[in-house]
Amino acid sequence: MLDSRWLTSFYNLRLENDEEIHVFKIDGQPLRKEEQTAEGFPPLKVHHPIGLWSTLAQASLVTNDFDSALALKYLKYFWNLKVRRGKYRYYDNLLYFFALLALSGYYQKEWS
């Protein structure tokens, strides 16, 4: 099972440049242009960076090997994100909204 700490540590190196996040293969290497299909899919760059950073902010808090400095870095980055405008706004902003609810503690299941 993949621990979220590995994932957050992997993307930590790319945290400062959210418009230039590459699509990665399972071995962690960036996808190269010649590895794309004829239609040009999958993309070489992440199309939903706000969705990715929102998800990673949540993942930074739910790991067995908690790193408070890394979690705080993701949370601060998440807090300063600007919601997306234009063509891809729905998907990105939906993930942002759910992450905001979860991180605030208001997105919970009430168990009876």
N, C-alpha and C positions, 0 to 999 in steps of 0.2 A: 504494500500500500504506500502511495506517495504521501509524504508528510507535507503539510502546507509550509513548514519552515524551509524546506528545500526550495519550494516554489518562490517564496518571498525573498529568499537570499539570492536566487537566480535573477529575478527581476530588479533587485536592489541596485545592481550596476547600471540599469537602464532608467532609473527613476527620474533623472533630471531632464530627459529628452523624450517626452511622451508622444511626440509626432513621428519619431523615427524608430519605433519598436518593430523589429523584424518578426516575421513568422518563423518559428523554430520547429525543427524536426524533433522526434522523440529523444534523440541522443544529445540535444542541446545546441546543435549546429544550426546557423541560420539557413533558411531555404534559399537556394540559388536560382537565378533566373532560368537556367536550363533544366531545372527540376520541376518547373511549372507545367501544367497541362497545356494543350494547344489553345484553349480558350483563355489562358492567362490566369487561371484560378488553380490553386489558392494564391492569394496576394503575397507579395514580398513584404508588405508593411501591414501592421495591425490596423484594421478599419475602425475599430471601436476602442480607442485608447482610454476613454473615460470609463467605459464599462470594465475594462481590464483593471485599471487602478482602483476602482470602487470595490471590485471583487477581492483584489489583493489586500486592501485595507482591512476587510473583514477577515481574510485568511491569516493576516499577521497576528490576530488575537486568539485564534483557535488552533494552536499548535501544541504538541506535547513538549516541545523544547522551546519555551517562550523566551523571546529576546525583547525586552522592554524598549531598548533603544531603537531597534528596527521597527517595532510596532508603532512607536511614537513618530518615527520618520514617515511611515505610511499614512498614519492618521493626519498628520499635519499636511502632507501632500494632498490627501483626499479633501480636507477641509478647504484648501485653497483652489481646488479645481473649479473651473468655470463650466457651467452646463453647456452642452453642445447646441449649436444652432445649425439649421440647414438640413440637408438630405438625411443624415444618419442620426438625427437628434432623438428619435423615439426610443430606439434600442439602448443607446448609451445612457440617456437620461432616466430610463426606467431602471436600469441597473444601479445608477447613482441614487435614485430615490429609495430603492429597497435597501441599499447599503446604508444610507442615512438613517432609515428607520431602525435597522438592525444595530448599528453602532450607537444610536441614541438610547437603545433599550426599549423602544416602543413597538418593535416588531416581534411579538412573542405569541406563542400558543398558550392559551389558558387551559391548564390541565385540571380536570375535575376529579 
